[in-house]
Amino acid sequence: MIAVVHHSDYVAPGQPKSGYQWNKNGAIRDVLHEAGDAIAWFEPEAMPRRWIEAAHDPEYVAEVIEVRVPRAKERRIGFPVNATVARRAQLVPGGTYLAARLALERGFAANSAGGSHHALADTGAGYCVFNDLAIAAIRLADEGRRVLIVDCDVHQGDGTAALTAGHPDIATYSIHAEKNFPARKARSTLDVALPDGVDDDAYLAALEETLAPMLDAERPDLILYQAGVDPFVGDRLGRLDLSDDGLTRREQLVARLAIERGLPLASTVGGGYGDDVLAIARRHVSAIITLGETFAGAAFRHR
């Protein structure tokens, strides 16, 4: 069975005048239910405030939790932060952390939300309130784990890179479209910036040529994987040209590189944008199922 972390409060009501697709997490849940007994469901707890504050400025954390985020920050995030959004923002990092703990036990686990890689120390940005990847990585590192965050979203993981910069037990990898958001990039441990229009074969070659040696050099205990599906050719906010088959091959490649090195992997959802929410949800679910089946088929053994 594939371990999936989900909470009913991941599914928040839509926000007026917001470009974020609030019903995406509900659609992901519904499509995952189609897999029946292949999925083992786990419910997270909200991430304790002190661990959120280990990544984010305490005043910004208070603004979110107390539902008093300034309008300027809400504009950077892309939607108002109400009580429902604040609750979700605390649960999602807890889900990514729980997925990581499950992956350490089982080889692979997925959070059905998360991948909020644009959130910075004192503000959210790009539809991201708190940075679940950074928060979970910092907590795992404090517990003695060495963590590599692998970000395959079409947008650079700028917030993740900034929040974990200089941490001795956290490394970051981002492969993204060079000319896409954000305009001002951060510096990951390794950035692979791709030109517009890169297709399946070129993308997969670049991914393997850069990620494999990084895994060998960093020797992490665990991978946190941002599996955004916005490199898809038809994505509204993407600039790359991956097909559905290319995305499947990407998950198989990332899983294989982890399995060969005995590395557990926990995935998060990340980006995916367009008018057909169900099609986007199916791409996210395909990523989870492909990763889970690849780990199961390899009879994963922790190094």
Sequence and secondary structure as in RCSB ss.txt:
>XXXX:A:sequence
MIAVVHHSDYVAPGQPKSGYQWNKNGAIRDVLHEAGDAIAWFEPEAMPRRWIEAAHDPEYVAEVIEVRVPRAKER
RIGFPVNATVARRAQLVPGGTYLAARLALERGFAANSAGGSHHALADTGAGYCVFNDLAIAAIRLADEGRRVLIV
DCDVHQGDGTAALTAGHPDIATYSIHAEKNFPARKARSTLDVALPDGVDDDAYLAALEETLAPMLDAERPDLILY
QAGVDPFVGDRLGRLDLSDDGLTRREQLVARLAIERGLPLASTVGGGYGDDVLAIARRHVSAIITLGETFAGAAF
RHR
>XXXX:A:secstr
 EEEE  GGGS    TT  S TTHHHHHHHHHHTTGGGEEEE      HHHHHTTS HHHHHHHHTT   HHHHH
HHTS   HHHHHHHHHHHHHHHHHHHHHHHHSEEEESS   TT  SS  BTTBSS HHHHHHHHHHHTT  EEEE
E SSS  HHHHHHHTT TTEEEEEEEETTSS SS    SEEEEE TT  HHHHHHHHHHHHHHHHHHH  SEEEE
E   TTBTT TT    B HHHHHHHHHHHHHHHHHTT  EEEE     SS HHHHHHHHHHHHHHHHHHHHHTT 
   
